């Protein structure tokens, strides 16, 4: 229904505390029958086990073909509140009953009870209490290797899980509202979300343009308003010089569409009309002085929407933050140091932990590598690549999470990781990431033990990067490996809390590549036999003990049998696939029938001395939903389409001229983007 604050169910909260909370309910009901209706709306709040927590009802009536809006309230005593480290969800059952008490319609959804307040110098308050730490997370495009934006629900959930595993507590949906499946995952996993209006660096003076954006903002709020994960609405257009009245209008639209507490909108500090917004995006005052906020306004609260990216200019895009996994150890170490605490002023993880309470956090640009339409290079600044394979920086983020084991559907607790591959080209210094109070590093069976103890009085990021200097020497490896004592070459890092070892990580140098190992990257989510679900299968080049051989240049050829099929082929560089940093991932899609799937992987050019083929067998599970499919289209899925490629090197003159014009147009577009990005400085 196109009615302000309309469109079905609206859930809000008031008087939220550990002792109690009021759930404010507003429902718009349309009578599509051929007669007038009168009856009741019954609300029942259930815990995850189905136990009734609260219940209430109210009368409702609606004429034929008309709508009726009613309001009600539930009170919950001693509620389980929603917050990132304890994302408790209730079920809200809504039943429409006729005058005889018969249920004629109904609706059920999960809700989380929480309150969000921004108090200027006193920062963020969650559920009536000051939030104790900065909210750190990342931006996200719903873009994945091979399939682009066409992700199934499971890949959205896995993305949220991977971000939460890394200790992130907030994600910015750049630059558009993302799939409801991702919002559901954030509700479940405890990820706050900044919800964005679709738009980026474009404004049209024609009034119809603003009108359509206003419609987008209304639809955005109506769709996502009942998600407890919603932290902020970002109704402005990203990095765009829109007029001041537009900013005021979209701020007012958000307030009208959610006319209750706990709904907040944000704007860039330097954008026109930012004065209308209580929450502003900017770099903290302790960042690079050229781009940092000069002075804080006590009536505002601040957040950094994009931090970490560091290009030489907005045309070339060379950056210590943009690193392809294929480039190996040293570039990934540089990226990690840059994000954590580089030796130059910048907005960093460490810096965001040294702000006052008025600056409540920031989201990294960006969580995952992705394709872009305006530059020849993909974006390589993610902490994971396009297939969600981690870089070293991912583990640095993970090391910032608390050591407490949380009751969430994601990894938590103590961790330790060695960012060193023990290759002939690896550095002498060994970098370790850990959230433990103490780390003990043992090098080789005959080597030394090194100890690091965290300075508990240090201000800044919870767990700085740990560097053990002059620890590794390839010649020490050779001295043991040559006489057959290679098993004595290793590094073991032990994370220690209160004198007890609580986490361990062991690294060995990879020897002769001997086999291909395969594993599922499914985050515990089974592949559904609905014909569209997908899962990543990773092939790794390994030595006899299973250590991944990072330095090699093989190509992997995949084959799938049973109730699955590969997504993409040689045209998409998905089969065969190059091995990058020791691994070659691919996507496997389900059929409409549950059953076994066998994936085999072998090197493209076989030989007696080449690594042996690998095999992985897993099963898809039946879909809970009945799929309606076109039999003809279904029969065509998975069939190979052969394309004819013209290999001639002599293009005709017309084609050459077209290519020349295309390059000139692209160059002009890139110059425009460069200009706009230079004007909006928050990424810097």
Phi, psi and omega in degrees: 000130180272074180225138182305129183060020181261203178085046175098225187268136172234127182242128176225174185222152178212156177055045185276127174202178177296335184275332182185167178202146174256130175259116181267127187239131176229130184227129173256121185244129176256131177267104181261009178279176182265017180211164177294153182232140169219139182183214183227151168250124181245128179250130177230124177262127183238145173280175183300338179269003179089006179282135181289131181251320180204156183206144177198162180212164176209157179285152177212145175215148180207134177289163180304126177076006182249168177250158177220134179248128179234159178232151179205182182208143171241140173251133180241123176271141179047057185288153166275114187271150178274129172204163186307319183270001175205072187280073184285132180239132172262162169259130174252115179260126178245120180241134173259121183244144176280183185293346177265003179086008179277136178284120181247349176199162181191169184201142181220133177210162177271143176225157175235132182275120179198157174232144180233127178228143174243123189240039176058238181301338179267004168069213185272132172242130179239125179056040175081008182228148176296131180285129195282340186225160174297146175274113182244135179199215185207163171279159179214130163265143176274064183237134182226156180306143175071311188264355180063235181272358185273058181277138168286167183303324184296323179290327174297315181297318181295323176301310180299320179298316181295321177295319180290323175305324182280005177086005179287146181240000181209147177224141176255123182281084184270132345241058183194157173297138185255173189309139177306331178296325177290320177298318177300318180296320178294323174302314184291321191263351178084043176249117171294152182229133166264117186265125187254143168289138177295126179154146184199114172056040176212134174222140178237129183288344178299127183305333181295332180295308179299321180301319180289325175295318177302320177296321177298318181297315179299313180297322180298313181293317181297323182287318191253003189297335184266006177276124178295341182286345182294119182259312180218149165264135174245084188279349179284169176268131187300126174050052185229137177271076176274164179286161184297323182294331176298316180300314179296320182296315182289327175297316179294325179296316179300315180297324180287322183284337175227080187277047180221176176293169173069023174237117188229142179241150184228157180217157171298140181298321185273357183283155176296136178082010181296339181298340181279351186251132179282337177247128184234143178269128179192168172282149180291162183295341182267009181273192176308122187300335181293329186242351184289158174298130184283320182208137181275140175266123185294346178270357183245160171236145190240152179209146178261111185286330179216122176223159173106325182291144190208071184276155175292317170205168187275018173245311182284316178068031170282137188200140174290349179269345185257103189226122172283136178306328182297339183283346168092197191303300189298313176300321179292326176294322178296315178302315183296316179298321180297318180288329185276296187192077183284166181277038178207155183292130180194165173277116188224173176301314181297317181294322179293337176274357178250009176281167172279179186293341182291336175258111195264001177148197181189158179242128181296143167256091033201165180288315188231145170300152181199163176281157178225152183266353188241006182216145182294334181269142167296164174276123184251016185273006180290159172276353171222159181275191185292338176266005180069037170268133190285147167260175180301324183299333178300319182284333173297317176299315181301326181290349180271352181286159180296158177278351177293141173275117186264154178271066179229163181275047180208166180292145176205174177094189184296148176208157174209143183213136178261118180264068183202137186255355177058040177265171176298344183252002181287151182287165180288327179281144180245124181260134180231141174245129180201148175262007182278161181290332185215144177230130177247123181249122177252128183245110178068154180296330181256009186265201185257168174242134182240146184230137175239136175237130183290137175278103185289348179266354182288136175269148180126202183304146186302324186223092179299160176298136180258126179236119173263115188276145175051051183258319186258138175217120181302329181293331174294321176299312183299320181299327179271322184289322184300316178275016176086021180251033182300334179294344180273000180261116180191170168230135175234124176252130179242125175271130187237133174229128181054039176080000182248140176285119184242352178206143182221141175220131182241136179233134175234150175291139177283130180266214184301128177294123187234341184203163172256128176250144182237143174212156177272133172255074187248358179052033177078008180257117181293152175285124181270137181276066179246005178084354181230341182295153182221156175216147178274130172247129183249131174254129179241140173276121188231158171276186184298335181265000179094003177289133183285128178275100186291324187261093175200166185231040179284165166241140182252132176252124183259152172219137182238132176236156178091214188270054178201168179206153177286144174263115181089166181216208184297330179295333179260008184057034181254342176197107003286161184236136178291145175278124180238119180054041173092350185226156176225104179272155174214166179252134176244131181252146180283164167262189177272008181236127178289145179164187183285146176230128178245123177249126174244148180223135179217157178292149186297316179255100185285157177187166184296333183261001183279159177303142180287155182294154177247159182218140178224129178241127176215175184234142169274158182244155180300144176284143179287341184255149175278120182271134175258114186231157173271119186300322181294314179296320181299323182291340182271344183295134177092348178284139183283130175261120181271124179252144179268120181256125178281114183267003182295137180269354182256091177283151178289166186297325179296317180296321179298319180293321177299315179299320180296314179295322179298317179296321179295318178296315179297322178296319178296315179299319181295323177297321178295316178296318179302315180298315183292320181289329177292330181284331179258107193266006190292334180293337190283000000 
